[in-house]
């Protein structure tokens, strides 16, 4: 049985994750704009391409976090209204589904972080060779 308040208590943490992801998206978008504001070298074009792919990862993870937040809210509302005693009632299933979405978003964010380090390493090596 899922208590109605459990999914609601997760929302502030989820909100902070969304805020952090959005901030990363804005910073990355600014970096891409700087790279593409002038005619760029082949290397800068490669880096911009990789960063655009990174922006896609962040966008997908952000969308999953938004969706999970909505599902948690729905789970809490249904939990307060239905008062079921089963582990497989609608509020519990929604809670489990939202948690799976958060987990997938975490995997995307971890992938983003590892790839971001790889991109920075490429930039460092290129700048070192100039």
RABEL-V76812 format. One record per run of one state. SS is the DSSP state (hx for helix, st for strand, lp for the rest). FROM is the first residue (numbers start at 1). TO is the last residue. If there is no record, write none. Layout:
ss=SS from=FROM to=TO
ss=SS from=FROM to=TO
This chain:
ss=lp from=1 to=3
ss=hx from=4 to=36
ss=lp from=37 to=41
ss=hx from=42 to=82
ss=lp from=83 to=89
ss=hx from=90 to=128
ss=lp from=129 to=130
